[in-house]
């Protein structure tokens, strides 16, 4: 949303943008291959469903005062507010000849 208003020698502006995601069953599968001096190593990471969501708010306020042939004053305020309470993911790591490993990453950011 963008709004601009002019009054006499002043101009006021307001800009707002929001982006969000909200998934209940996000997962990520991966195939990994490593070439090591003692041979190749392959493993498969099977994704486990986990919630994922975020909201990203962008806010901008502008003020401009112009007196022709005299001066120009311009001020801006911007802020970006990001909140992501669920940005976790889990996987079962499978590799031939080894026990499965359960990996869960819980990202702490709000």
TADA-V107092 format. One line per field, one symbol per residue. ss: DSSP state (~ for helix, > for strand, _ for the rest). burial: I if it has 24 or more other ideal C-beta (glycine too) atoms within 12 Angstrom, else O. A space follows every 50 residues. Layout:
# TADA-V107092
ss = ???
burial = ???
This chain:
# TADA-V107092
ss = _>>>>>>__>>>>>>>>>>>>>>>>>___>>>>>>>__>>>>>>>>>>_> >>>>>>>>>>>>>>>>>___>>>>>>>>>>>>>>>>>_>>>>>>>_____ >>>>>_____
burial = OOOOOOOOOOOOOOOOOOOOOOOOOOOOOOOOOOOOOOOOOOOOIOIOOO OIOIOOOOOOOOOOOOOOOOOOOOOOOOOOOOOOOIOIIIIOIOOOOOOO OOOOOOOOOO
